[in-house]
Amino acid sequence: MILLMAQYLMNFMSLLVWKNDEDEDPGFTEKNKTVSSGLSKEEIYRLRKKHVANACILFYDPDPLQIVRAQGQYMYDELDNEYLDCINNVCHVGHCHPEVVAAASRQMAILNTNSRYLSHLNSTYSEQLTSLFPDPLDTVFFVNSGSEATELSLELCRVWNDATDFICVDSGYHGHTRSAITVSNYKFGHPRGIGQPDYIQMMELPDTYRGKYRDLETAGEKYGAEAETLVENIRNRGAKVAGFIGESALSCGGQIILPQNYLKTIYRTVREAGGLCIADEVQVGFGRCGTGMWVYETQGVVPDIVTIGKPMGNGHPIAGVVTTRKIAEKYRLNRPEYFNTYGGNPVSMAVGLAVLDVIKKRKTCGARPPDWNRVSTGAKAATATS
């Protein structure tokens, strides 16, 4: 298990480390110009403390880092000290990647509006993104953040089975909005949290290193079998199962790699009860774990809904919910139209296409890369005629 954990952590790290290859990444060896605010670090800190809510924390407070620029895997403070960025879970293809920056800048200068207008960028990216998923996951909703993605995914489940109760996993984190917090023990279990709602059932953390089941051959099925008890708990309170939500690898829970057959066991139980299964790939998706494009693939399952975000835009706020046409249509027939002011806007779509292009070129998806033949190189072609 220790070796497996080390392998996954190394895969996480490998996606941050760049070769300074000027031919492959033109512009990456040039330092960004730092725009000076004319304010001292002390004054910047004072203004933040005065005007920004204290609930918004700073790393290393009361002597926080003042990061003024970044490039590739490095960040720089106001004194030009260089830091290897081992904490960022967003800039998947490196800070300020020139192709991503160029795509965003080019499209920003042409058009940015909501998704109610027909846009070839939206259609092109939708096609390329959904081609990375197995059937029947062929439909996408675009949003701005992982929290929004969670909110929508939970609502899709409620509508599907006309149900309210969910099953989540101990130490899971799915966002900071109200519904997202209710399925996130990382938040609701905090001393100042809202506590576990009665319509939420929580599974034990499937930790094969410190947990009660440590045999890698059988732990997944044993941990997953708890879902049967939780489904029964829901029925005993006169409710129905809306769905199960779980990260494909638990990030805030300590980089817990799910034991084999864990999701397969849970998905079978939840689906038999009429619920849907959500795979949260917001933090770990797009090849970040080095085992393929999506971590749920390692479990041999196909979710009903997949939430994605963070590395999707390499720092640009873009996220999504990928599901089946049947689930999306059930939502359409039972709820008002879904509209998101910024979800699916042309700049976000151009950025998404550029990120996919870079991932494809760098082959960062490890042992199970997607079939790139299904994904045309779209960023340059899509923006050329914008």
Order of alpha helices (4+ residues) and beta strands (2+ residues): alpha-alpha-beta-beta-beta-alpha-alpha-beta-alpha-beta-alpha-alpha-beta-alpha-alpha-beta-beta-beta-alpha-beta-beta-beta-alpha-alpha-alpha
